[in-house]
C-alpha cells in the first residue's frame, strides 16, 4: 500500500482552489522523488523546482510552459535552472497533486539518479 506524505508548503490562491502536494511513498516508506530532490538536485535548483510546484498548487489548472500533459492523467511540471531542465511527474487525485517517481528514456544512469528525471 502506498501512502502520500504531505508537503510543508500549502499556498492559497484568490479563488480558494489549492492543491495539496504529497510525495508518493512506497510500502517500505521510501519517497523516491523527495530522495531524488534531496540527493541529486543542487540546492538552488531545488528552490526553483519548489517555487514552480507551489505555483502549480496555487494556480491550478495551469498549462504550458510550466505544466504539460503526458496523457492518461499524468502531467509534468517543468523547471529550468542553470540551463538544465528538471521534470517532476505528477497526477491530480481529488485535489491532491501526487509527485511520482519516473525515469526518462535516453538519460544516462547518472542523470537518472534517484528518479524524478532531468532532460
C-alpha positions, 0 to 999 in steps of 0.5 A: 500500500502506498501512502502520500506524505504531505508537503510543508508548503500549502499556498492559497490562491484568490479563488480558494482552489489549492492543491495539496502536494504529497510525495508518493511513498512506497510500502517500505516508506521510501519517497523516491522523488523527495530522495531524488530532490534531496540527493541529486538536485543542487540546492538552488535548483531545488528552490526553483523546482519548489517555487514552480510546484507551489505555483502549480498548487496555487494556480491550478489548472495551469498549462504550458510552459510550466505544466504539460500533459503526458496523457492518461492523467499524468502531467509534468511540471517543468523547471529550468535552472542553470540551463538544465531542465528538471521534470517532476511527474505528477497526477491530480487525485481529488485535489491532491497533486501526487509527485511520482517517481519516473525515469526518462528514456535516453538519460544516462544512469547518472542523470537518472539518479534517484528518479524524478528525471532531468532532460 
